[in-house]
Amino acid sequence: QVQLVESGGGLVQPGGSLRLSCTASGRTFRDVIMGWFRQVPGKEREFVAAIRWSSGYTNYADSVKGRFTSSRDNAKNTMYLQMNSLKPEDTAIYYCAVKRSYISYLPTRDSAYDDWGQGTQVTVSS
């Protein structure tokens, strides 16, 4: 019901930066929550960040707090993830997701979200 497309991934050296984008299209919903998750082989998807669209309120995983920043552009229906001070352990496929129905908190479980993008690869290596 909501189509999501991620972009901006790539190869970067440790300490470098990348900016990911997630653009939404299709049916719109009021007060949605959008989230970023990442996944490496052999592991479940891991919560990275979430943002409440209406207010811009954010929540971050402890592992990225102070290094990653999530933001949104209302006019462009686009969410961004600015990633600074990247570490090798940040290497993963990064996905964006949307929760369409209202909830009073920003969920960290992937099962709470309704629609997903295709993912974009981020590789941090020297």
C-alpha positions in Angstrom: 0.0 0.0 0.0 3.0 2.2 0.5 5.9 1.8 -1.8 9.4 2.6 -0.4 12.6 3.0 -2.4 16.0 3.3 -0.7 19.2 4.7 -2.2 22.6 6.1 -1.2 24.4 3.0 -0.1 28.0 2.2 -1.2 31.5 1.5 -0.1 33.2 3.8 2.5 36.3 3.6 4.6 36.0 3.5 8.4 35.3 7.0 9.8 33.6 8.1 6.6 30.0 9.2 6.0 27.1 8.2 3.9 23.6 9.5 3.5 20.7 7.1 2.7 17.4 8.2 1.3 14.0 6.5 1.4 11.2 7.9 -0.8 7.6 6.9 -0.2 4.8 6.8 -2.8 1.3 5.4 -3.2 -1.5 5.8 -0.6 -0.8 8.2 2.2 -1.6 7.8 5.8 -1.8 10.2 8.7 0.8 10.2 11.4 2.8 7.3 10.1 6.1 6.1 11.6 9.1 5.3 9.4 12.0 3.2 10.5 15.5 2.1 9.4 16.7 -1.4 9.9 19.8 -3.3 8.9 20.7 -6.9 8.3 23.9 -9.0 7.9 24.1 -12.6 6.8 23.1 -15.0 9.6 21.4 -12.4 11.7 17.9 -11.0 12.1 17.1 -7.5 11.0 18.3 -5.0 13.6 16.6 -1.7 14.5 18.6 1.4 13.6 16.3 4.4 13.9 12.7 5.5 13.7 10.9 8.8 13.1 7.4 10.0 13.7 6.4 11.7 10.4 4.1 14.4 11.9 6.5 15.7 14.6 10.0 14.6 13.5 10.5 12.9 16.8 13.2 10.2 16.6 14.5 7.1 18.4 17.9 5.5 17.8 19.6 2.2 18.6 22.3 2.6 21.2 24.9 1.3 18.7 24.3 4.3 16.4 23.4 7.0 18.8 25.5 10.1 18.3 26.7 9.0 14.9 23.5 8.5 12.8 20.7 11.1 12.3 17.3 10.4 10.8 15.3 13.3 9.3 12.5 13.8 6.8 11.4 16.2 4.1 7.6 16.5 4.1 7.3 18.0 0.6 9.4 15.2 -1.0 8.0 12.3 1.1 11.6 11.3 1.8 13.3 10.1 4.9 17.1 10.4 5.3 19.7 8.6 7.4 22.9 10.6 7.7 25.6 8.1 8.9 28.8 9.6 10.2 31.9 8.0 11.9 31.1 4.7 10.2 32.6 1.5 11.6 33.1 -1.9 10.0 30.3 -3.3 12.1 27.9 -0.9 10.4 28.2 -3.0 7.2 24.8 -4.4 6.3 21.9 -4.1 4.0 19.8 -1.1 5.1 16.1 -1.2 4.8 13.4 1.5 5.4 9.9 0.6 6.6 6.7 2.3 7.4 4.1 1.6 10.1 0.7 2.9 8.8 -1.4 2.7 11.9 -1.1 5.0 14.9 0.9 3.9 17.9 2.0 6.0 20.8 5.7 5.0 20.7 8.3 4.4 18.1 8.6 0.6 17.7 12.0 -1.1 17.5 10.7 -4.6 16.3 10.6 -5.2 12.6 7.3 -7.0 13.0 5.6 -3.8 13.9 6.1 -2.3 10.5 3.8 -2.8 7.5 5.7 -2.1 4.3 9.4 -2.4 3.4 11.8 -1.1 0.8 14.2 -3.3 -1.3 17.3 -2.4 0.8 20.6 -0.7 -0.1 24.0 -2.1 0.7 26.4 -0.3 3.0 29.9 -1.6 3.2 32.5 -0.1 5.6 36.0 -1.4 4.9 39.5 -0.2 4.4 
